[in-house]
Every structure is written in C-alpha cells, then in structure tokens.
Amino acid sequence: MCVCVVYLFYEFDKFWFAEKPADIMQFNVIKDKFVTRVTEQLQWPTAQLTLDSDVTSESSDDKLDDD
C-alpha cells in the first residue's frame, strides 16, 4: 500500500475524532473539510507527508505476549 494512503488514513482518523461528529451522517461534511485542509497544506512549498515518530516506531514491548 502506498505510504501516502496510510498517512492520509491516519490523519483523517485523527481529524475525525477531533471534529467530534454527532453521528456517521456527518462523514461527508468532515471529509470535505479534511480534503480542503490537505489540499491547502500540499500547496506549501515545504509540505511533507510524515507520521509522528511514536506511531512509526513500535518496540517489541508494545506487542502482546501469548503467555
């Protein structure tokens, strides 16, 4: 899967919860706001699609044991 898709999915998830929708019927409104925000940000000459380091680096301690 393209890293860009993963990035956008992750950022949309954060955006969705930050918007605190009343229900799923708000999806298109929130999606449109997100698309506008991302489109505006990608116009910046220094725009980069990067995930937070705490998301991209999982330690083995974070994984569940089978014991």
C-alpha positions in Angstrom: 0.0 0.0 0.0 1.3 3.5 -0.8 2.7 5.3 2.2 0.6 8.4 1.1 -2.6 6.4 1.6 -1.6 5.2 5.0 -0.6 8.8 6.0 -4.0 10.2 4.8 -5.9 7.4 6.5 -4.1 8.1 9.8 -4.5 11.8 9.6 -8.2 11.5 8.7 -8.8 9.3 11.7 -7.2 12.0 14.0 -9.2 14.7 12.2 -12.5 12.7 12.5 -12.1 12.3 16.3 -11.0 15.9 16.7 -14.2 17.1 15.0 -16.4 15.0 17.4 -19.2 14.2 14.9 -22.6 13.5 16.3 -23.0 10.5 14.1 -21.8 8.9 10.8 -24.1 11.1 8.8 -21.5 13.9 9.3 -19.0 11.9 7.3 -19.2 13.9 4.0 -19.1 17.2 5.8 -16.0 16.2 7.7 -14.4 14.5 4.7 -14.8 17.7 2.7 -13.2 19.8 5.4 -10.3 17.3 5.6 -9.8 17.3 1.8 -9.8 21.1 1.8 -7.2 21.2 4.6 -4.9 18.7 3.0 -5.2 20.3 -0.4 -4.3 23.7 1.1 -1.3 22.2 3.0 0.0 20.5 -0.1 0.2 23.9 -1.8 3.0 24.8 0.6 6.5 24.5 -1.0 7.8 22.8 2.2 4.9 20.3 2.6 5.8 16.8 3.7 3.7 13.8 4.5 5.3 12.4 7.6 3.9 10.3 10.5 4.7 11.1 14.1 7.7 9.0 15.3 5.7 7.5 18.1 3.4 5.9 15.5 6.1 4.6 13.2 8.4 3.1 15.7 6.9 0.3 17.8 9.0 -1.6 20.2 8.7 -5.3 20.9 7.4 -4.4 24.4 4.2 -3.0 22.8 3.3 -6.3 21.3 1.1 -8.8 23.3 2.6 -11.9 24.7 1.0 -15.3 24.0 1.5 -16.4 27.6 
